[in-house]
Amino acid sequence: MDWFDYRDGQLFCEDVNVDELAARVGTPLYLYSQRTLEHHYDALNRAFAPLNPLLCYSIKSCGNINLIRLLANRGAGMDIVSGGELYRAQQAGVPTNKIVYAGVGKTDSEIVDALEAGIHSFNIESEAEFENIAAIAAATGATGRAMLRVNPDVADPNTHAKTTTGARETKFGVDIDRAVRFFERYSAHQHLKLTGIHLHIGSPIYSPEPYVRAIRRALVLIDDLRSRGSTIDTLNIGGGYAADYESGASPTYEDYAAAIVPLLQDQNLSIIMEPGRTISGNAGILITRVQYIKTGGTKIFVIVDAGMHHLVRPAMYDAFHFIWPTHVVPDHVPAQRSADMPNQGLDAVEVVGPICETGDVLAAHRALPPVARGDLLAVYTAGAYGMTMVSNYNAMPRPAEVLVSSDRATLIRRRETYDDLVAPERDPADV
Ligand SMILES: *Cc1c(COP(=O)(O)O)cnc(C)c1O
């Protein structure tokens, strides 16, 4: 569900004409629909309302402070994985007691900042990490709360290996059969209160079923821990809920909720969820301009001004992003977004970027309406893991970000300049 639609063959973001906007702001450009972002947050919240969960939006999926603020205004907490993301959340005015902090490599200074901020909880990824956070809390006189991230050994076969996190022998969490021992050792700690379990099995997860398996295992563990005298008040079931990379590809929130809610009602647990891409994914598109068209062997290359440096998912995860011109003849207005479009009048092309890497591909063997130099293409479902994974490789400035609400467009991140690229290098100093 989103508000990127064609009117008379011209793409609009809500009520803003995308071509006119791109003429003013330039390309490449990340373009977000406020209504779409808020719709996904609200719909997920509604579907899981019987559990009254704390929805902690995953900042690493899309972290512009202006977008975070919109979600915080609706009551969202935040899922962070670094001190930089804590800073983003604080700059956006997120209440710090709604922030949960995961990540296998938290540094001492990040831990100090998070304790000082009074975050909701640390998701603990190892024994060594618990001991370090507890020692820092004791030394600074702070008190923190911890959830043990358990690894339920559940993997979704449809999730790319690089984004599977809930299987044994990933670097995340603690094997579930070490959890009892973990609580025996640490649950009496005075400065770091261990009162819950955290799961995050990977992303995207295209069916409710892996969640059901993981939650069932966590509930067995929680029963066991409670029977041994531990206080377990919270279960954080993580993120990974899919976005629609193709029309209708992901389960609805009602589908996820129908499977998950009954498991967790009447368990006497506070529930936390960490949705990222399902909220931000469909809320953003990447607008790029066609620079050149050339042939190579039997292939036609459409060379655009965005690439792997702006959207790395195709190169890194073989991810599919629907791509379509922003202005088309009536016959080519897409009825749905899919890898198999009805083929009349389309050309099979490779959509590639300007980076000096063969892997700099946005779409391989893709059927597209005919395009010419200067045309704009929209890369859909780019809101999540788009801008947050942008790099300056090949000394390319980061794109601008624009937020649209109805007929109003707001520049929420200016395009980087060449000076931004070299400014940190300008004053060498003895160290
Ligand atoms: C990345 C991450 C998420 C969000 O994943 P999505 O696929 O964007 O929903 C949630 N929890 C943790 C711990 C993560 O690392």
The ligand as a Gaussian input file, in Angstrom:
#p B3LYP/6-31G(d) Opt

LIG

0 1
 C       17.580000      -4.649000      11.483000
 C       16.877000      -5.027000      12.716000
 C       15.485000      -4.907000      12.803000
 C       14.617000      -4.442000      11.665000
 O       14.569000      -5.334000      10.588000
 P       13.517000      -5.045000       9.429000
 O       13.704000      -6.117000       8.433000
 O       13.870000      -3.709000       8.856000
 O       12.174000      -5.038000      10.053000
 C       14.885000      -5.230000      14.002000
 N       15.611000      -5.675000      15.065000
 C       16.954000      -5.798000      14.994000
 C       17.679000      -6.277000      16.181000
 C       17.626000      -5.498000      13.831000
 O       18.948000      -5.633000      13.773000

